[in-house]
Amino acid sequence: MAGTAGTPGTPRVLRAMNDRAALDLLLAHGPLSRTRIGKLTGLSKPTASQLLARLEAAGLVLATGTTEGRPGPNAQLYEVNPAAGHAAGLDVTPERVLAAVADITGRTVGTYEVPAPGRKSAGDVVRQVTGALDGAVKAAGLARDDVRRLVVATPGAFDPTTGRLRYASHLPGWHSPTLLDDLAAALPMPVEYENDVNLVAVAEQRLGAARGHEDFVLLWNEGGLGAALVLGGRLHRGWTGGAGEVGFLPVPGAPLVRQVTRANSGGYQELAGSQALPKLARELGVTGIPAGPYAETAAALVAQAAAEEDGPLRELLGTYATRLATGLASLVSVLDPELVVLSGASLTAGGEVLRALVQAELEELAASRPKLVVGEVIERPVLRGALESALAATRDEVFDTSR
């Protein structure tokens, strides 16, 4: 019995699947000829020609020049039309909101930063978010309605059962019970909210050190210490969104912290968080500790220590590696991941030297032995993850030619 239009196996659905496969290949490889697209998709030349004509008519691909410098006649090249859709990401910290807009190919076309006022109400937050987004949209030469989707990265997580932000008491103005409704009323596009460290894991899985991995832990250390858990290829968020809030983890070597949400800290944060490094450096007799915010100071100390062969800075790095491995051992024992990605400036600043020290310590403290790697998405990784997440949903919408 013949299927109705739009059911699996019908020509329309098969065409849409081929269209999407071709668009994904163009995103991955850049400009391709009709012949190359046919070879990569397994389609015949006539079918590939029909596909490209269809995508060009739909405004999804552009003819972009010809192959040159090869034997035989020059062939027409095609690329994804960057203007076929746009998505936006926001990276929210207590100090500022950073917004960016990307075209459908993933290229950032506009950014804008808004500093955080002191004490904030929900209304202040809405103005801050819309101001940052509008600044990025204007920098991109677009209008707000051109953005199809927005992903907002925050510390902590919005509890799916209550809609309230949890695990981030240091983010003033973001704890109003009406905030998500207020933002939805102010913004014309679909908005998703995601934990900042989870989005770093998205960036590493799409673009960086976790490509091709379905089970990994990302450990983040910058302003705060946190983790993202990717299990079976999916982010594991937990019942209240709190999976990976490992700064609260009780660990040996640090006093028990009680009322952790009130303190907004816990044992692992106190033992190995960025704020612990300047204090440890002073205890070990390190001199010339750089001034500035503790996260920047910690990253500078780690970078200096990784360049030293011996002395107090090298002792600092060894102690830091042991402290990091202490908390990681608990994570690894429970989850048994294939891979651990070290991310955030207080980890990436140590490069291969710190990675090797943590790996050696972890192999003594944990029974399973995952591979440790340094994160590769170094520039604005939270914002990059927000954009990648927004782009994935936008492409699913824009590239679906069956509709």
DRENDO-1510 file (C-alpha; in Angstrom, 1 decimal, always signed):
<recs>
REC; n; res; u; v; w
REC; 1; MET; +0.0; +0.0; +0.0 .
REC; 2; ALA; +1.4; +3.4; -1.0 .
REC; 3; GLY; +2.3; +5.7; +1.9 .
REC; 4; THR; +0.7; +9.1; +2.2 .
REC; 5; ALA; +2.8; +12.3; +1.6 .
REC; 6; GLY; +5.1; +12.9; +4.5 .
REC; 7; THR; +5.4; +9.4; +5.9 .
REC; 8; PRO; +8.8; +7.6; +6.0 .
REC; 9; GLY; +9.7; +6.0; +2.7 .
REC; 10; THR; +7.8; +8.5; +0.5 .
REC; 11; PRO; +9.7; +10.5; -2.1 .
REC; 12; ARG; +9.2; +13.8; -0.2 .
REC; 13; VAL; +10.8; +12.4; +3.0 .
REC; 14; LEU; +13.6; +10.7; +1.1 .
REC; 15; ARG; +14.3; +14.0; -0.8 .
REC; 16; ALA; +14.4; +15.9; +2.5 .
REC; 17; MET; +16.8; +13.4; +4.0 .
REC; 18; ASN; +19.1; +13.7; +1.0 .
REC; 19; ASP; +18.8; +17.5; +1.2 .
REC; 20; ARG; +19.8; +17.5; +4.8 .
REC; 21; ALA; +22.8; +15.1; +4.2 .
REC; 22; ALA; +24.0; +17.5; +1.4 .
REC; 23; LEU; +23.7; +20.6; +3.6 .
REC; 24; ASP; +25.6; +18.9; +6.4 .
REC; 25; LEU; +28.3; +17.9; +4.0 .
REC; 26; LEU; +28.6; +21.5; +2.8 .
REC; 27; LEU; +28.8; +22.8; +6.4 .
REC; 28; ALA; +31.5; +20.2; +7.2 .
REC; 29; HIS; +33.6; +20.6; +4.0 .
REC; 30; GLY; +32.9; +24.1; +2.7 .
REC; 31; PRO; +32.2; +24.7; -1.0 .
REC; 32; LEU; +31.7; +21.5; -3.1 .
REC; 33; SER; +31.0; +20.7; -6.7 .
REC; 34; ARG; +27.9; +18.8; -7.9 .
REC; 35; THR; +30.1; +15.7; -8.7 .
REC; 36; ARG; +31.7; +15.8; -5.2 .
REC; 37; ILE; +28.3; +16.1; -3.5 .
REC; 38; GLY; +27.1; +13.1; -5.6 .
REC; 39; LYS; +30.1; +11.0; -4.5 .
REC; 40; LEU; +29.8; +11.9; -0.8 .
REC; 41; THR; +26.0; +11.2; -0.7 .
REC; 42; GLY; +25.9; +8.3; -3.1 .
REC; 43; LEU; +23.5; +10.1; -5.4 .
REC; 44; SER; +23.6; +10.0; -9.2 .
REC; 45; LYS; +24.6; +13.1; -11.1 .
REC; 46; PRO; +21.0; +13.9; -12.3 .
REC; 47; THR; +19.7; +13.5; -8.7 .
REC; 48; ALA; +22.5; +15.6; -7.3 .
REC; 49; SER; +21.7; +18.3; -9.9 .
REC; 50; GLN; +18.0; +18.3; -8.9 .
REC; 51; LEU; +18.9; +18.5; -5.2 .
REC; 52; LEU; +21.2; +21.5; -5.7 .
REC; 53; ALA; +18.6; +23.2; -7.9 .
REC; 54; ARG; +16.0; +22.6; -5.2 .
REC; 55; LEU; +18.2; +23.9; -2.4 .
REC; 56; GLU; +19.2; +27.0; -4.5 .
REC; 57; ALA; +15.6; +27.8; -5.2 .
REC; 58; ALA; +14.8; +27.5; -1.5 .
REC; 59; GLY; +17.6; +30.0; -0.6 .
REC; 60; LEU; +19.6; +27.4; +1.3 .
REC; 61; VAL; +22.6; +27.1; -1.0 .
REC; 62; LEU; +24.5; +29.6; -3.2 .
REC; 63; ALA; +26.6; +29.1; -6.3 .
REC; 64; THR; +30.0; +30.4; -5.2 .
REC; 65; GLY; +32.6; +30.2; -8.0 .
REC; 66; THR; +34.3; +27.3; -9.8 .
REC; 67; THR; +37.1; +24.8; -9.3 .
REC; 68; GLU; +40.3; +26.0; -10.8 .
REC; 69; GLY; +43.8; +24.5; -11.2 .
REC; 70; ARG; +42.6; +21.0; -11.9 .
REC; 71; PRO; +42.5; +19.0; -15.1 .
REC; 72; GLY; +39.3; +19.2; -17.1 .
REC; 73; PRO; +36.7; +21.9; -17.3 .
REC; 74; ASN; +36.0; +24.1; -14.2 .
REC; 75; ALA; +33.1; +22.9; -12.1 .
REC; 76; GLN; +30.5; +25.1; -10.4 .
REC; 77; LEU; +30.9; +25.1; -6.6 .
REC; 78; TYR; +28.1; +25.4; -4.1 .
REC; 79; GLU; +28.0; +26.5; -0.4 .
REC; 80; VAL; +25.4; +26.9; +2.3 .
REC; 81; ASN; +23.8; +30.3; +2.2 .
REC; 82; PRO; +25.0; +32.0; +5.4 .
REC; 83; ALA; +21.9; +34.2; +5.5 .
REC; 84; ALA; +19.5; +31.3; +5.5 .
REC; 85; GLY; +19.1; +31.7; +9.3 .
REC; 86; HIS; +20.6; +33.2; +12.4 .
REC; 87; ALA; +20.9; +32.1; +16.0 .
REC; 88; ALA; +22.1; +33.8; +19.2 .
REC; 89; GLY; +23.8; +32.9; +22.4 .
REC; 90; LEU; +24.2; +34.8; +25.8 .
REC; 91; ASP; +26.9; +34.1; +28.4 .
REC; 92; VAL; +25.7; +35.5; +31.8 .
REC; 93; THR; +28.1; +36.1; +34.7 .
REC; 94; PRO; +27.7; +38.3; +37.8 .
REC; 95; GLU; +29.9; +40.9; +36.1 .
REC; 96; ARG; +28.3; +41.1; +32.6 .
REC; 97; VAL; +26.1; +39.6; +29.9 .
REC; 98; LEU; +28.0; +38.8; +26.6 .
REC; 99; ALA; +25.8; +38.2; +23.5 .
REC; 100; ALA; +26.7; +36.9; +20.1 .
REC; 101; VAL; +24.8; +36.2; +16.8 .
REC; 102; ALA; +26.0; +33.6; +14.4 .
REC; 103; ASP; +24.8; +32.8; +10.8 .
REC; 104; ILE; +23.7; +29.3; +9.9 .
REC; 105; THR; +27.3; +28.3; +9.0 .
REC; 106; GLY; +28.4; +29.0; +12.6 .
REC; 107; ARG; +30.3; +32.2; +11.8 .
REC; 108; THR; +29.9; +34.8; +14.5 .
REC; 109; VAL; +28.6; +38.0; +12.8 .
REC; 110; GLY; +28.0; +40.3; +15.8 .
REC; 111; THR; +28.9; +40.5; +19.5 .
REC; 112; TYR; +28.0; +42.9; +22.3 .
REC; 113; GLU; +28.7; +43.1; +26.1 .
REC; 114; VAL; +26.6; +44.8; +28.8 .
REC; 115; PRO; +28.1; +45.3; +32.2 .
REC; 116; ALA; +26.0; +44.1; +35.2 .
REC; 117; PRO; +24.5; +46.8; +37.4 .
REC; 118; GLY; +24.9; +46.4; +41.2 .
REC; 119; ARG; +21.8; +45.1; +42.8 .
REC; 120; LYS; +19.3; +43.8; +40.2 .
REC; 121; SER; +15.6; +43.2; +40.0 .
REC; 122; ALA; +13.9; +41.0; +37.4 .
REC; 123; GLY; +13.2; +44.1; +35.4 .
REC; 124; ASP; +16.9; +45.0; +35.4 .
REC; 125; VAL; +17.8; +41.5; +34.1 .
REC; 126; VAL; +15.2; +41.7; +31.3 .
REC; 127; ARG; +16.7; +45.1; +30.2 .
REC; 128; GLN; +20.3; +43.7; +30.5 .
REC; 129; VAL; +19.4; +40.6; +28.4 .
REC; 130; THR; +17.5; +42.5; +25.7 .
REC; 131; GLY; +20.1; +45.2; +25.6 .
REC; 132; ALA; +22.9; +42.7; +25.1 .
REC; 133; LEU; +21.0; +40.8; +22.4 .
REC; 134; ASP; +20.0; +44.0; +20.6 .
REC; 135; GLY; +23.6; +45.2; +20.6 .
REC; 136; ALA; +24.8; +42.0; +19.0 .
REC; 137; VAL; +21.9; +42.0; +16.5 .
REC; 138; LYS; +22.8; +45.6; +15.5 .
REC; 139; ALA; +26.5; +44.7; +15.2 .
REC; 140; ALA; +25.5; +41.9; +12.8 .
REC; 141; GLY; +23.4; +44.3; +10.7 .
REC; 142; LEU; +20.2; +42.4; +11.5 .
REC; 143; ALA; +16.9; +43.0; +13.2 .
REC; 144; ARG; +15.8; +41.1; +16.4 .
REC; 145; ASP; +13.2; +39.2; +14.4 .
REC; 146; ASP; +16.0; +37.7; +12.2 .
REC; 147; VAL; +17.2; +35.6; +15.1 .
REC; 148; ARG; +15.4; +32.3; +15.2 .
REC; 149; ARG; +16.6; +31.0; +18.5 .
REC; 150; LEU; +18.4; +32.1; +21.6 .
REC; 151; VAL; +20.3; +30.0; +24.1 .
REC; 152; VAL; +21.2; +31.6; +27.5 .
REC; 153; ALA; +24.1; +30.3; +29.5 .
REC; 154; THR; +24.0; +30.9; +33.3 .
REC; 155; PRO; +25.8; +29.5; +36.3 .
REC; 156; GLY; +23.6; +27.0; +38.1 .
REC; 157; ALA; +20.5; +25.7; +36.4 .
REC; 158; PHE; +16.8; +26.5; +36.1 .
REC; 159; ASP; +14.9; +23.8; +38.0 .
REC; 160; PRO; +12.5; +22.3; +35.4 .
REC; 161; THR; +9.8; +21.7; +38.1 .
REC; 162; THR; +9.8; +25.2; +39.5 .
REC; 163; GLY; +11.3; +27.4; +36.8 .
REC; 164; ARG; +13.6; +29.0; +39.5 .
REC; 165; LEU; +17.4; +29.3; +39.2 .
REC; 166; ARG; +19.3; +27.0; +41.6 .
REC; 167; TYR; +22.9; +26.6; +42.6 .
REC; 168; ALA; +23.9; +30.2; +41.7 .
REC; 169; SER; +23.1; +32.5; +44.6 .
REC; 170; HIS; +25.8; +34.9; +43.3 .
REC; 171; LEU; +23.7; +36.0; +40.3 .
REC; 172; PRO; +21.5; +38.8; +41.6 .
REC; 173; GLY; +18.2; +39.4; +39.9 .
REC; 174; TRP; +18.0; +36.0; +38.3 .
REC; 175; HIS; +16.0; +34.4; +41.2 .
REC; 176; SER; +12.6; +36.0; +40.6 .
REC; 177; PRO; +9.8; +33.4; +40.2 .
REC; 178; THR; +8.4; +35.4; +37.2 .
REC; 179; LEU; +11.8; +35.9; +35.4 .
REC; 180; LEU; +11.4; +33.3; +32.7 .
REC; 181; ASP; +7.9; +34.6; +31.9 .
REC; 182; ASP; +9.1; +38.2; +31.9 .
REC; 183; LEU; +11.9; +37.2; +29.4 .
REC; 184; ALA; +9.5; +35.2; +27.2 .
REC; 185; ALA; +7.3; +38.3; +27.0 .
REC; 186; ALA; +10.2; +40.5; +26.0 .
REC; 187; LEU; +11.8; +38.2; +23.4 .
REC; 188; PRO; +10.2; +37.2; +20.1 .
REC; 189; MET; +12.1; +34.0; +19.5 .
REC; 190; PRO; +12.2; +30.6; +21.3 .
REC; 191; VAL; +14.6; +30.8; +24.3 .
REC; 192; GLU; +16.4; +28.0; +26.1 .
REC; 193; TYR; +18.4; +28.2; +29.3 .
REC; 194; GLU; +21.3; +25.9; +30.0 .
REC; 195; ASN; +24.1; +25.6; +32.6 .
REC; 196; ASP; +27.3; +27.3; +31.4 .
REC; 197; VAL; +29.6; +24.3; +32.0 .
REC; 198; ASN; +27.1; +22.1; +30.1 .
REC; 199; LEU; +27.5; +24.4; +27.1 .
REC; 200; VAL; +31.3; +24.2; +27.3 .
REC; 201; ALA; +30.8; +20.4; +26.9 .
REC; 202; VAL; +28.6; +21.0; +23.9 .
REC; 203; ALA; +31.3; +23.1; +22.3 .
REC; 204; GLU; +34.0; +20.5; +23.0 .
REC; 205; GLN; +31.8; +17.7; +21.6 .
REC; 206; ARG; +31.0; +19.6; +18.4 .
REC; 207; LEU; +34.3; +21.4; +17.8 .
REC; 208; GLY; +37.0; +20.3; +20.2 .
REC; 209; ALA; +38.6; +17.6; +22.3 .
REC; 210; ALA; +35.5; +15.5; +22.8 .
REC; 211; ARG; +34.5; +15.0; +19.1 .
REC; 212; GLY; +33.5; +11.4; +18.5 .
REC; 213; HIS; +33.0; +10.7; +22.2 .
REC; 214; GLU; +29.7; +9.6; +23.7 .
REC; 215; ASP; +30.7; +9.3; +27.3 .
REC; 216; PHE; +32.8; +12.0; +28.9 .
REC; 217; VAL; +33.2; +14.3; +31.8 .
REC; 218; LEU; +34.2; +17.9; +31.4 .
REC; 219; LEU; +35.8; +19.5; +34.5 .
REC; 220; TRP; +35.7; +23.3; +34.5 .
REC; 221; ASN; +37.7; +25.6; +36.7 .
REC; 222; GLU; +37.5; +29.4; +36.2 .
REC; 223; GLY; +35.2; +31.6; +38.3 .
REC; 224; GLY; +33.8; +28.4; +39.9 .
REC; 225; LEU; +34.5; +24.7; +39.8 .
REC; 226; GLY; +32.0; +22.6; +38.0 .
REC; 227; ALA; +31.5; +19.6; +35.7 .
REC; 228; ALA; +29.4; +18.6; +32.8 .
REC; 229; LEU; +28.4; +14.9; +32.3 .
REC; 230; VAL; +27.7; +13.5; +28.8 .
REC; 231; LEU; +26.4; +10.0; +29.0 .
REC; 232; GLY; +25.4; +8.0; +25.9 .
REC; 233; GLY; +25.9; +11.1; +23.8 .
REC; 234; ARG; +23.4; +13.2; +25.9 .
REC; 235; LEU; +23.9; +15.8; +28.6 .
REC; 236; HIS; +22.9; +14.5; +32.0 .
REC; 237; ARG; +21.3; +17.3; +33.8 .
REC; 238; GLY; +19.8; +15.6; +36.9 .
REC; 239; TRP; +16.3; +15.9; +38.4 .
REC; 240; THR; +16.7; +19.6; +39.4 .
REC; 241; GLY; +19.4; +20.5; +36.9 .
REC; 242; GLY; +22.1; +20.1; +39.4 .
REC; 243; ALA; +24.1; +17.2; +37.9 .
REC; 244; GLY; +27.8; +18.3; +37.7 .
REC; 245; GLU; +27.6; +20.9; +40.5 .
REC; 246; VAL; +30.8; +19.3; +41.9 .
REC; 247; GLY; +32.0; +22.4; +43.7 .
REC; 248; PHE; +29.7; +21.2; +46.5 .
REC; 249; LEU; +31.3; +17.8; +46.6 .
REC; 250; PRO; +32.7; +16.8; +50.1 .
REC; 251; VAL; +36.4; +15.7; +49.6 .
REC; 252; PRO; +39.3; +14.6; +51.8 .
REC; 253; GLY; +41.7; +17.5; +52.4 .
REC; 254; ALA; +39.0; +20.1; +52.9 .
REC; 255; PRO; +36.8; +20.8; +56.0 .
REC; 256; LEU; +33.1; +19.7; +55.6 .
REC; 257; VAL; +31.1; +22.7; +54.3 .
REC; 258; ARG; +27.5; +22.7; +55.7 .
REC; 259; GLN; +24.6; +24.7; +54.3 .
REC; 260; VAL; +26.5; +24.6; +50.9 .
REC; 261; THR; +23.8; +26.4; +48.9 .
REC; 262; ARG; +23.9; +29.3; +51.4 .
REC; 263; ALA; +27.7; +29.4; +51.3 .
REC; 264; ASN; +27.5; +28.9; +47.5 .
REC; 265; SER; +30.6; +26.7; +48.0 .
REC; 266; GLY; +31.6; +23.2; +49.1 .
REC; 267; GLY; +34.7; +21.1; +49.8 .
REC; 268; TYR; +36.0; +20.6; +46.3 .
REC; 269; GLN; +35.5; +24.3; +45.5 .
REC; 270; GLU; +37.5; +25.2; +48.7 .
REC; 271; LEU; +40.2; +22.6; +47.9 .
REC; 272; ALA; +40.8; +23.1; +44.2 .
REC; 273; GLY; +38.8; +26.1; +43.0 .
REC; 274; SER; +40.6; +29.1; +41.5 .
REC; 275; GLN; +40.3; +31.0; +44.7 .
REC; 276; ALA; +42.4; +28.4; +46.6 .
REC; 277; LEU; +45.4; +28.9; +44.4 .
REC; 278; PRO; +46.7; +32.3; +45.5 .
REC; 279; LYS; +46.4; +31.2; +49.1 .
REC; 280; LEU; +48.3; +28.0; +48.4 .
REC; 281; ALA; +51.0; +29.9; +46.5 .
REC; 282; ARG; +51.5; +32.2; +49.5 .
REC; 283; GLU; +51.8; +29.2; +51.9 .
REC; 284; LEU; +54.4; +27.6; +49.6 .
REC; 285; GLY; +56.5; +30.8; +49.6 .
REC; 286; VAL; +55.7; +31.9; +46.0 .
REC; 287; THR; +56.6; +35.6; +45.5 .
REC; 288; GLY; +55.4; +38.1; +43.0 .
REC; 289; ILE; +51.8; +36.7; +42.9 .
REC; 290; PRO; +49.9; +38.7; +40.2 .
REC; 291; ALA; +47.2; +41.1; +41.4 .
REC; 292; GLY; +43.7; +41.1; +40.0 .
REC; 293; PRO; +40.5; +38.9; +40.2 .
REC; 294; TYR; +41.3; +35.5; +41.7 .
REC; 295; ALA; +40.4; +33.5; +38.5 .
REC; 296; GLU; +42.9; +35.6; +36.4 .
REC; 297; THR; +45.5; +35.3; +39.2 .
REC; 298; ALA; +45.0; +31.5; +39.4 .
REC; 299; ALA; +45.4; +31.1; +35.6 .
REC; 300; ALA; +48.5; +33.2; +35.6 .
REC; 301; LEU; +50.0; +31.2; +38.5 .
REC; 302; VAL; +49.2; +27.9; +36.8 .
REC; 303; ALA; +50.8; +29.1; +33.5 .
REC; 304; GLN; +54.0; +30.2; +35.3 .
REC; 305; ALA; +54.2; +27.0; +37.3 .
REC; 306; ALA; +53.8; +24.8; +34.2 .
REC; 307; ALA; +56.9; +26.6; +32.8 .
REC; 308; GLU; +59.1; +25.8; +35.9 .
REC; 309; GLU; +61.2; +22.7; +36.4 .
REC; 310; ASP; +61.4; +23.0; +40.2 .
REC; 311; GLY; +61.0; +25.3; +43.1 .
REC; 312; PRO; +57.8; +26.6; +44.9 .
REC; 313; LEU; +55.8; +27.1; +41.7 .
REC; 314; ARG; +56.4; +23.6; +40.6 .
REC; 315; GLU; +55.4; +22.4; +44.1 .
REC; 316; LEU; +52.2; +24.5; +43.7 .
REC; 317; LEU; +51.4; +22.7; +40.4 .
REC; 318; GLY; +52.0; +19.3; +41.9 .
REC; 319; THR; +49.7; +20.0; +44.9 .
REC; 320; TYR; +47.1; +21.5; +42.7 .
REC; 321; ALA; +47.1; +18.4; +40.5 .
REC; 322; THR; +46.6; +16.2; +43.6 .
REC; 323; ARG; +43.7; +18.3; +44.7 .
REC; 324; LEU; +42.1; +18.2; +41.3 .
REC; 325; ALA; +42.5; +14.4; +41.1 .
REC; 326; THR; +41.0; +14.0; +44.6 .
REC; 327; GLY; +37.6; +15.3; +43.4 .
REC; 328; LEU; +37.9; +13.7; +39.9 .
REC; 329; ALA; +38.4; +10.3; +41.6 .
REC; 330; SER; +34.9; +10.4; +43.0 .
REC; 331; LEU; +33.4; +11.4; +39.6 .
REC; 332; VAL; +35.4; +8.7; +37.8 .
REC; 333; SER; +34.5; +6.0; +40.3 .
REC; 334; VAL; +30.7; +6.7; +39.9 .
REC; 335; LEU; +30.6; +7.4; +36.1 .
REC; 336; ASP; +33.5; +5.4; +34.6 .
REC; 337; PRO; +33.7; +7.8; +31.6 .
REC; 338; GLU; +35.8; +7.2; +28.5 .
REC; 339; LEU; +37.3; +10.6; +28.6 .
REC; 340; VAL; +37.8; +13.6; +30.9 .
REC; 341; VAL; +38.2; +17.0; +29.4 .
REC; 342; LEU; +40.0; +19.7; +31.4 .
REC; 343; SER; +38.6; +23.2; +30.6 .
REC; 344; GLY; +38.5; +26.7; +32.0 .
REC; 345; ALA; +41.4; +29.0; +32.3 .
REC; 346; SER; +42.7; +27.6; +35.6 .
REC; 347; LEU; +43.1; +24.2; +34.0 .
REC; 348; THR; +43.9; +25.0; +30.3 .
REC; 349; ALA; +46.7; +27.4; +31.5 .
REC; 350; GLY; +48.6; +24.3; +32.7 .
REC; 351; GLY; +48.5; +22.7; +29.3 .
REC; 352; GLU; +50.1; +19.2; +28.9 .
REC; 353; VAL; +52.3; +19.6; +32.0 .
REC; 354; LEU; +49.3; +19.9; +34.4 .
REC; 355; ARG; +47.3; +17.3; +32.4 .
REC; 356; ALA; +50.1; +14.7; +32.8 .
REC; 357; LEU; +50.3; +15.4; +36.6 .
REC; 358; VAL; +46.5; +15.0; +37.1 .
REC; 359; GLN; +46.5; +11.9; +35.0 .
REC; 360; ALA; +49.3; +10.3; +37.0 .
REC; 361; GLU; +47.5; +11.2; +40.3 .
REC; 362; LEU; +44.1; +10.0; +39.1 .
REC; 363; GLU; +45.6; +6.6; +38.1 .
REC; 364; GLU; +46.6; +6.1; +41.7 .
REC; 365; LEU; +43.3; +7.3; +43.2 .
REC; 366; ALA; +40.7; +5.7; +40.9 .
REC; 367; ALA; +40.3; +2.1; +39.7 .
REC; 368; SER; +39.1; +3.1; +36.2 .
REC; 369; ARG; +41.5; +5.0; +34.0 .
REC; 370; PRO; +39.9; +7.4; +31.6 .
REC; 371; LYS; +42.0; +9.4; +29.2 .
REC; 372; LEU; +42.5; +13.0; +30.2 .
REC; 373; VAL; +42.7; +15.7; +27.6 .
REC; 374; VAL; +43.0; +19.5; +27.6 .
REC; 375; GLY; +40.0; +21.4; +26.2 .
REC; 376; GLU; +40.5; +22.8; +22.7 .
REC; 377; VAL; +37.8; +25.5; +22.7 .
REC; 378; ILE; +39.7; +28.2; +24.5 .
REC; 379; GLU; +38.1; +31.5; +23.2 .
REC; 380; ARG; +34.8; +32.2; +25.0 .
REC; 381; PRO; +33.9; +28.5; +25.3 .
REC; 382; VAL; +30.6; +29.2; +27.2 .
REC; 383; LEU; +29.4; +31.6; +24.5 .
REC; 384; ARG; +30.6; +29.2; +21.7 .
REC; 385; GLY; +28.6; +26.4; +23.3 .
REC; 386; ALA; +25.5; +28.5; +23.6 .
REC; 387; LEU; +25.8; +29.4; +19.9 .
REC; 388; GLU; +26.4; +25.7; +18.9 .
REC; 389; SER; +23.3; +24.7; +20.8 .
REC; 390; ALA; +21.1; +27.4; +19.3 .
REC; 391; LEU; +22.5; +26.6; +15.8 .
REC; 392; ALA; +21.7; +22.9; +16.1 .
REC; 393; ALA; +18.0; +23.6; +16.7 .
REC; 394; THR; +18.0; +26.4; +14.1 .
REC; 395; ARG; +19.5; +24.1; +11.4 .
REC; 396; ASP; +16.9; +21.3; +12.2 .
REC; 397; GLU; +14.2; +23.9; +11.5 .
REC; 398; VAL; +15.8; +25.7; +8.5 .
REC; 399; PHE; +17.2; +22.7; +6.7 .
REC; 400; ASP; +14.0; +20.6; +6.9 .
REC; 401; THR; +12.8; +20.8; +3.3 .
REC; 402; SER; +9.9; +18.4; +3.9 .
REC; 403; ARG; +7.7; +21.1; +5.4 .
</recs>
